[in-house]
Amino acid sequence: MRAELDFLGLTVKDLSARTGIAQGTLNCYLGVRASMPPADIATKIASALGVTVEFLVTGQKAKKQNRLFDTNVRSTIQILLELGEKDAETMLGIAKVLKKQSGKN
């Protein structure tokens, strides 16, 4: 959960606001003796972070999980979102050229 918060640039306070779960409770799940939240709480946290409960618990994506959960893809998307429109269009063009060169349609 900590890695996902860091990736999204969120604080425990932000997650608390998104889920309605007290910051102290969330800190218990993140602390040195990190406890496992009950299923209903894990579901709220996973939903707020945009991941599955399985990913939240294991850090591993599900076998049939959407590829958007792949770390490299997510990092690339984050970078693209931070670019200006012209630079994002340039990157899309580069991606299309690379796709064509790899032979993947």
N, C-alpha and C positions, 0 to 999 in steps of 0.2 A: 504494500500500500504506500509506503514511503516513496519508493521509486516512481510510482505513478503520480503521486502528488508533486514530486519534483519535476517530472516530465511535463506536467500540465501547468507548472508554475503556480500551484495552489498551496495555501497554508491550511493548517488544521482548522483554523477559524473559518476559512472559505468552505471547507468540506462540511463543517458543522452547519453553516448557513444553508448549504445545498441539501443536506439530509435531515436536518432537524435533530441530529444526534449531538448531545453535549460534547464540548471540546474535551472535557476530562475523560469521558468515555472513549472517545477516539484516541486520546493519548495513551490510554491503557492498551489499546490494540497495537500501538506503535512503539511502546516502551521496551525497555531492556527485557522484561519478561513477557513480551508480547503475547496477549491472550487471543484466542480465536473468538470472533464475534458469533453470536447465534445466527442462524440462517436468515432470519428476517432483517437483521441489521446488516449482514454481509450483502444481502440483495440491494438494500438502499445504498450502501457505499459503492458497490460495483456499478450500479446504475448511474450514480452521480459522477463517477470517474469514467464512464463510457467503456467499461470492460465487463467481462463475464465474472461470475462468482468463482469459477474454476481458475481463471487467470489471477484474480485477487488472492486466492488461497495458495495456489501453487507457483504462480509466476510463469506458468506455461500456457500457451494458447491451446485451445481445444483442437482436435484433429480437423474438424470441419469448420473451424472458426474463420470468420472473414479475414482476409489478408491484411486489412487495415490495421490489425493488431500487431503485425510484424514491426519490430523496432525500427528497422531501416526505413520502411515505408512511412511509418508515423513520423520519424524525424524529418524525412524529406518533405512531407506535407507541412509540417510545422515551419520549416524554412521557407517554403513557397508562400505560405500565408503571411509571412513577415516581409516579403518582397513587395516592391511596387508593382503596379499592373504591367508595365512595359517589361520589367525584368522577369516577371512570372511568365509572360508570353514567350520570352526568349528561352527560358528553361523548358517550357512545354515543347518548343521547336526542337531543342536539343534532345529531349526525351524521345520524340518521334523519330528523329534521325537514328538514335541508338537502337530503338526498337526495330526499325527497318533493317539496319546493319546486322542485327542478331538473327534476322529471319523469322521473328515472331510476329504474327499478324494479330 
